[in-house]
């Protein structure tokens, strides 16, 4: 078991979030490039998403980037993306690209995938 997985659990441990009304929801696929691995980025995205009521997932990729899917109210998803782009003292996002996806009905968690 990895260090972070041991501390933060796995995707099955994610606490449920109240599902967003899918009539108003959007879903975005995102990819962040920069200093985004080994700095708590996935936990940052998960905790921020959960605080905003956004569902989805985040995952490290072998090329050093981090991919994610974000679902929620349009303005809330954009707010999360802005926070992701801003980063913090350890996280530096040099590039962030996103595209639209179909909404996943009934999704009620934000998970870190391994």
Residue frames as qw, qx, qy, qz and C-alpha x, y, z in Angstrom:
[[0.000, 0.890, 0.457, 0.000, 0.00, 0.00, 0.00],
 [0.401, 0.534, -0.038, 0.743, 1.37, 3.42, -0.93],
 [0.252, -0.117, -0.459, 0.844, 2.15, 6.03, 1.70],
 [0.276, -0.034, -0.037, -0.960, -0.67, 8.38, 0.60],
 [0.623, -0.217, -0.602, -0.450, -3.20, 5.59, 0.19],
 [0.522, -0.223, -0.722, 0.396, -2.36, 4.44, 3.70],
 [0.082, -0.159, -0.354, 0.918, -2.98, 7.94, 5.07],
 [0.364, 0.167, -0.044, -0.915, -5.97, 9.04, 2.98],
 [0.655, 0.226, 0.661, -0.289, -7.57, 5.69, 2.13],
 [0.232, 0.046, 0.755, 0.612, -8.73, 4.62, -1.30],
 [0.254, -0.140, -0.376, -0.880, -11.59, 5.61, -3.57],
 [0.492, -0.422, -0.738, -0.188, -14.00, 3.31, -1.75],
 [0.396, -0.400, -0.538, 0.627, -13.31, 5.29, 1.45],
 [0.019, 0.203, 0.134, 0.970, -14.51, 8.58, -0.05],
 [0.160, 0.388, 0.666, -0.617, -17.41, 10.04, 1.90],
 [0.247, 0.601, 0.691, 0.316, -20.66, 10.52, -0.03],
 [0.006, -0.179, 0.003, 0.984, -21.53, 14.00, -1.27],
 [0.470, 0.546, 0.505, -0.475, -25.09, 15.10, -1.92],
 [0.487, 0.258, 0.629, 0.549, -25.60, 14.44, -5.67],
 [0.078, 0.326, -0.106, -0.936, -26.06, 17.54, -7.82],
 [0.627, 0.550, 0.394, -0.387, -29.29, 17.96, -9.76],
 [0.569, -0.017, 0.617, 0.544, -28.17, 16.54, -13.12],
 [0.348, 0.812, 0.439, 0.163, -30.40, 18.98, -15.02],
 [0.034, -0.994, 0.099, 0.014, -28.13, 21.83, -13.88],
 [0.685, -0.526, 0.405, 0.300, -24.85, 19.91, -13.69],
 [0.584, 0.716, -0.374, -0.080, -21.87, 19.84, -16.01],
 [0.887, -0.310, 0.255, 0.230, -18.93, 17.42, -16.11],
 [0.314, 0.871, -0.375, -0.052, -15.43, 18.37, -17.15],
 [0.930, -0.012, -0.036, 0.366, -12.41, 16.22, -17.91],
 [0.043, -0.970, 0.238, -0.028, -9.27, 18.00, -16.77],
 [0.888, 0.088, -0.121, 0.435, -5.53, 17.52, -17.05],
 [0.238, -0.958, 0.160, 0.032, -3.01, 19.44, -14.95],
 [0.819, 0.294, -0.157, 0.468, 0.69, 19.70, -15.81],
 [0.001, -0.820, 0.306, -0.483, 3.44, 21.20, -13.64],
 [0.116, 0.253, -0.826, 0.490, 4.50, 20.45, -10.08],
 [0.693, -0.193, -0.071, -0.690, 1.42, 18.31, -9.42],
 [0.905, -0.118, -0.409, -0.019, 2.79, 14.99, -8.17],
 [0.673, -0.059, -0.473, 0.565, 4.39, 14.40, -4.80],
 [0.073, 0.200, -0.216, 0.953, 3.01, 17.67, -3.39],
 [0.153, 0.348, 0.749, -0.543, -0.46, 16.62, -2.15],
 [0.227, 0.101, -0.364, -0.898, -2.20, 17.78, -5.33],
 [0.390, -0.269, -0.806, -0.354, -4.76, 14.97, -5.48],
 [0.301, -0.481, -0.696, 0.441, -5.71, 15.48, -1.83],
 [0.009, -0.299, -0.060, 0.952, -5.92, 19.26, -2.47],
 [0.323, -0.052, -0.557, -0.763, -8.30, 18.68, -5.40],
 [0.413, -0.353, -0.836, -0.069, -10.38, 16.13, -3.49],
 [0.246, -0.455, -0.582, 0.628, -10.74, 18.21, -0.32],
 [0.099, 0.249, -0.078, -0.960, -11.54, 21.39, -2.27],
 [0.351, -0.135, -0.700, -0.607, -14.05, 19.55, -4.47],
 [0.369, -0.419, -0.817, 0.145, -15.77, 18.01, -1.47],
 [0.127, -0.408, -0.388, 0.817, -15.99, 21.40, 0.27],
 [0.243, 0.229, -0.251, -0.909, -17.72, 22.77, -2.86],
 [0.703, 0.243, 0.505, -0.438, -20.05, 19.77, -3.29],
 [0.538, 0.572, -0.477, -0.394, -18.36, 18.58, -6.50],
 [0.900, -0.104, 0.421, -0.049, -18.22, 14.89, -7.39],
 [0.658, 0.675, -0.328, -0.057, -15.77, 13.02, -9.61],
 [0.916, -0.259, 0.097, 0.290, -12.23, 11.71, -9.28],
 [0.135, 0.904, -0.403, -0.049, -8.53, 12.60, -9.62],
 [0.966, -0.060, 0.179, 0.175, -5.60, 10.39, -10.65],
 [0.229, -0.713, 0.513, 0.419, -1.82, 10.63, -11.17],
 [0.854, 0.514, -0.021, -0.083, -0.62, 9.66, -14.64],
 [0.874, -0.149, 0.170, 0.430, 2.68, 8.03, -15.59],
 [0.510, 0.567, 0.120, 0.636, 3.74, 11.10, -17.62],
 [0.323, -0.093, -0.358, 0.871, 3.76, 13.29, -14.48],
 [0.293, -0.288, -0.189, -0.892, 0.40, 14.95, -15.17],
 [0.188, 0.209, 0.818, -0.501, -2.79, 14.53, -13.15],
 [0.252, -0.257, -0.619, -0.697, -6.15, 13.84, -14.77],
 [0.157, 0.225, 0.688, -0.672, -9.56, 14.36, -13.24],
 [0.156, -0.489, -0.659, -0.550, -13.28, 14.49, -13.85],
 [0.005, 0.149, 0.453, -0.879, -15.28, 17.19, -12.08],
 [0.178, -0.488, -0.720, -0.460, -19.08, 17.30, -11.86],
 [0.141, -0.513, -0.561, 0.634, -21.33, 19.92, -10.33],
 [0.216, 0.899, 0.314, -0.217, -23.06, 23.23, -10.91],
 [0.646, 0.616, 0.069, 0.446, -21.31, 25.13, -13.74],
 [0.011, -0.889, 0.216, -0.404, -20.15, 28.10, -11.63],
 [0.724, -0.598, 0.334, -0.078, -18.93, 25.79, -8.86],
 [0.909, 0.136, 0.217, 0.329, -16.91, 23.62, -11.26],
 [0.444, 0.747, -0.039, 0.493, -15.33, 26.78, -12.72],
 [0.374, -0.847, 0.258, -0.277, -14.53, 27.97, -9.19],
 [0.881, -0.326, 0.317, 0.134, -12.75, 24.66, -8.47],
 [0.778, 0.436, 0.135, 0.432, -10.81, 24.88, -11.74],
 [0.109, 0.888, -0.150, 0.421, -9.69, 28.41, -10.81],
 [0.615, -0.698, 0.345, -0.127, -8.44, 27.14, -7.42],
 [0.929, 0.012, 0.265, 0.258, -6.64, 24.25, -9.12],
 [0.581, 0.669, 0.028, 0.464, -4.91, 26.64, -11.54],
 [0.174, -0.892, 0.225, -0.353, -3.91, 28.92, -8.65],
 [0.743, 0.108, -0.576, 0.324, -2.39, 26.03, -6.65],
 [0.570, -0.821, -0.041, -0.007, -0.67, 26.78, -3.35],
 [0.236, -0.838, 0.479, 0.109, 2.86, 27.02, -1.90],
 [0.529, -0.277, 0.779, 0.192, 3.76, 23.51, -3.13],
 [0.587, 0.465, 0.652, 0.119, 1.48, 23.02, -6.13],
 [0.058, 0.557, -0.284, -0.779, 2.38, 24.82, -9.37],
 [0.642, 0.480, 0.597, 0.020, 0.02, 24.21, -12.29],
 [0.188, -0.370, 0.423, 0.805, 1.74, 25.34, -15.50],
 [0.322, 0.006, -0.603, -0.730, -0.98, 24.08, -17.84],
 [0.391, 0.224, 0.779, -0.437, -4.59, 23.07, -17.32],
 [0.299, 0.042, -0.603, -0.739, -6.76, 21.81, -20.14],
 [0.408, 0.197, 0.746, -0.488, -10.38, 20.76, -19.89],
 [0.277, -0.045, -0.674, -0.683, -13.16, 19.42, -22.07],
 [0.647, -0.107, 0.189, -0.731, -16.85, 18.66, -21.61],
 [0.111, 0.028, -0.993, -0.031, -18.15, 15.20, -20.76],
 [0.539, -0.437, -0.513, -0.504, -21.64, 13.77, -20.28],
 [0.421, -0.492, 0.435, -0.625, -22.96, 14.03, -16.72],
 [0.373, 0.008, -0.923, 0.094, -22.85, 10.82, -14.65],
 [0.586, -0.497, -0.174, -0.617, -26.24, 10.41, -12.98],
 [0.859, -0.463, -0.191, -0.106, -26.27, 9.38, -9.33],
 [0.637, 0.267, -0.418, 0.591, -22.56, 10.01, -8.69],
 [0.475, -0.839, -0.137, -0.228, -22.12, 10.98, -5.05],
 [0.758, -0.514, 0.104, 0.386, -18.37, 10.84, -4.27],
 [0.353, 0.867, -0.348, 0.043, -15.10, 12.49, -5.11],
 [0.946, -0.246, 0.150, 0.151, -12.39, 9.84, -5.15],
 [0.024, -0.748, 0.620, 0.237, -8.64, 9.66, -5.47],
 [0.966, 0.240, -0.005, -0.097, -7.89, 6.92, -7.99],
 [0.434, -0.629, 0.607, 0.219, -4.68, 4.89, -8.03]]
